[in-house]
Amino acid sequence: MATAAVMSYSSTQTEARQASQASQVYLNSRLANGGLNRSNPTPFTVPEINIAASFSSSLEDRKGIAVQIHEACTTSGFFHITGHGVSEEIRQAILALAKRYLKDVPRSKKEAIHVRNSKYLRGYEPADYTYVNPGDWEAEDAAPETKEGFNWGYEAGLDPTGGDGQYRELDGEDVNGNLWPSEEDVPGFYEIIKAYYGEVLGLARHLFRLFALSLDLPEEYFDPMMTHPGGIARLLYYPAPSNPQPLDPKQKDKEIGLGAHSDYECFTILLCSTAPGLEILSPDDQWIPAPAVKGSFIINVADFLMRWTNGVYKSTVHRVVNRTRDERYSVPFFFSINYDQMVETLPSCVSADNPSKYPPIKAGEYVLERLRATARDE
């Protein structure tokens, strides 16, 4: 029995590594054409969806929102949500915390919880330690990323439900992989994180029920897979550029906040400060600035959900370039399922004409392989 378990782990780990490599090949192919002029580009929009009706007791109301989500996920892969129920007070509090920690705390104090001390890349992440696009490590002309961050993941104490006691880390270990700054260095840090994470985790679970409806699955299909889910989040700081430049497809940017990439998990819930910077690579390989919608979150499909849906939902390449004279802060929440969950293509996304393109894979191993590729070898 133990041998079979080891073989199962080994095979899915190999598949995770191959999937990570395939994602890099796809990204490189897209970027090879990125920014080229097109004579008749396809219109690209990021729709706004007010999801207030999705909290209705009416299944038809919830299905109505799911239809809009399906449309967004099969076209742009990005959409804004309003009417989400997350308080503006906690949204502003977490952005203020990002500024207080990443800009005001001396680096000497942040070094104690440097991500090099975590095999899960948790803790403080300086700008020079990672490239979100691993291909940039080999590129001679890659602009250094200017972002600075703090990364953390799920733990039962952050879950308003208390969790089910079964959380396992990305590699299957029964540990808490988070690293936290001391209360003395950053008073109130954990409590603000807990308040924000709890609200957004609840929203993520709600959204996954809408995703289920959007894929012609029972509304509760994903519920057993979200009892101790993967949920990596980041505080990110993008300093104002020394020489802000407008978007120009003929010019290579010399300052990049976060390089071109697609996200790894199922979907991302992104909170941004007022300074713009998110740019999306359209199907015509044009960089398109994402519009701002007051009070909204930006949701985007990530690679694991694209894989899970057999390519029906689109994971879209994007980047962050601060083209203003203002600092930018953001808080992305990358939602997955239970990391110990084995995943096969969703039944509603497979047919005789469209058989599954992907073998089974364990959720956590896939994300871990993608993360490992971004860090500097030391």
Secondary structure, DSSP 8 states (H G I E B T S, - for coil): -HHHHHHHHHHHHHHHHHHHHHHHHHHHHHHHHTT---SS-------EEEGGGGGSS-HHHHHHHHHHHHHHHTTTSEEEEES----HHHHHHHHHHHHIIIIIS-HHHHGGGBGGG-TT--EEE-GGGB-SSGGGGT-TT---B--EEEEE---GGG-TT---S----TTS-SS-------TTTSTTHHHHHHHHHHHHHHHHHHHHHHHHHHTTS-TTTTGGG-SSEEEEEEEEEE---SS-----TTS--S-BSEEEE---SSEEEEEE-SS--EEEE-TTS-EEE----TT-EEEEE-HHHHHHTTTSS----EEE---SSS-EEEEEEEEEEETT-EE---GGG--SSS---S--EEHHHHHHHHHHTTB---
